[in-house]
Amino acid sequence: MTIERGEQFSAKYGRTGFRRNFSCDGTWRGKRYGVKQIEIYAEKEDSEWLVVTVISRYF
């Protein structure tokens, strides 16, 4: 979902970054958060995306 509908931006080493915020009502490390952000760094190989890194942030 992040790659298909998220914000796309240029990243280091010729990679492409994708970012998307998701509403959530969750707890992480004992704190409650309403937004989970997924950030993905990927490379295009042929017609597919190869995901190199995934970062999750909670707000």
Secondary structure, DSSP 8 states (H G I E B T S, - for coil): -HHHHSEEEE-GGG-EEEEEEEEEEEEETTEEEEEEEEEEEEEEETTEEEEEEEEEEE-
